[in-house]
Amino acid sequence: QVQLVESGGGSVQAGESLRLSCVASGHTYTISSYCIAWFRQTPGKEREGVATVDSDGNIQYADSVKGRFTVSSDNARFRLNLQMNSLQPDDTAVYYCAFDEFFGTVVPGHCTLRAPAYSNWGQGTQVTVSS
């Protein structure tokens, strides 16, 4: 069973930065293609995709975070960092890491920002941005 361990998060003022990290372990396939992503959710709203990366390094960002958030992997498979700059109160949410793996080669665009596409989720980490 895949386990996702998230770290980072916390409370900051508007304009400040935070860094989240996620590591996936226990994945099924020794050689696999995968998608690893960050989502966020606020009470009463659907889970929103923030950024996703496939195993070939293709990245997709939500329009709401382009230019402010950046993902990286520290050259490690099954790891996804989320650097969040110029944070705003609207970024306040619980942030979740998500992971999905599959046979076959990666096709750019396969990994999406739709929550139902992911079968493995972390516990979530709170990010609070005050004005």
WOQUI-V167004 format. One record per backbone hydrogen bond with DSSP energy under -0.5 kcal/mol. CO is the residue of the C=O (numbers start at 1). NH is the residue of the N-H. E is the energy in kcal/mol with one decimal. If there is no record, write none. Layout:
CO&NH&E ; CO&NH&E
This chain:
3&5&-0.5 ; 3&25&-2.6 ; 4&6&-0.6 ; 5&23&-1.9 ; 7&21&-2.5 ; 10&128&-2.8 ; 12&130&-2.6 ; 13&16&-2.1 ; 15&86&-0.6 ; 16&87&-2.4 ; 18&84&-3.4 ; 19&9&-0.5 ; 20&82&-3.1 ; 21&7&-2.3 ; 22&80&-2.4 ; 23&5&-2.5 ; 25&3&-3.0 ; 33&102&-2.8 ; 34&55&-1.5 ; 35&100&-2.3 ; 36&53&-2.5 ; 37&98&-2.6 ; 38&50&-3.0 ; 38&51&-1.5 ; 39&96&-2.5 ; 40&48&-3.5 ; 41&94&-2.6 ; 42&45&-2.1 ; 48&40&-2.3 ; 50&62&-2.7 ; 51&38&-2.7 ; 52&60&-2.3 ; 53&36&-2.4 ; 54&57&-2.4 ; 58&54&-1.9 ; 60&52&-2.3 ; 62&65&-1.7 ; 62&66&-0.9 ; 65&68&-2.2 ; 65&69&-2.5 ; 68&85&-2.1 ; 70&83&-3.3 ; 72&81&-3.6 ; 73&76&-1.9 ; 76&79&-0.9 ; 78&24&-2.9 ; 80&22&-1.0 ; 81&72&-1.4 ; 82&20&-2.5 ; 82&84&-0.6 ; 83&70&-2.4 ; 83&85&-0.6 ; 84&18&-2.1 ; 87&15&-3.3 ; 88&91&-2.5 ; 89&92&-1.7 ; 93&95&-0.6 ; 93&127&-2.7 ; 94&41&-2.0 ; 95&125&-2.1 ; 96&39&-3.1 ; 97&122&-2.5 ; 98&37&-2.6 ; 99&119&-0.7 ; 99&120&-1.3 ; 100&35&-3.1 ; 102&33&-2.0 ; 106&108&-0.5 ; 107&110&-2.6 ; 113&49&-0.7 ; 113&115&-0.6 ; 114&117&-1.6 ; 115&118&-2.1 ; 120&99&-2.1 ; 125&95&-3.2 ; 126&10&-1.8 ; 127&93&-2.0 ; 128&12&-2.6 ; 128&130&-0.5 ; 130&14&-2.6
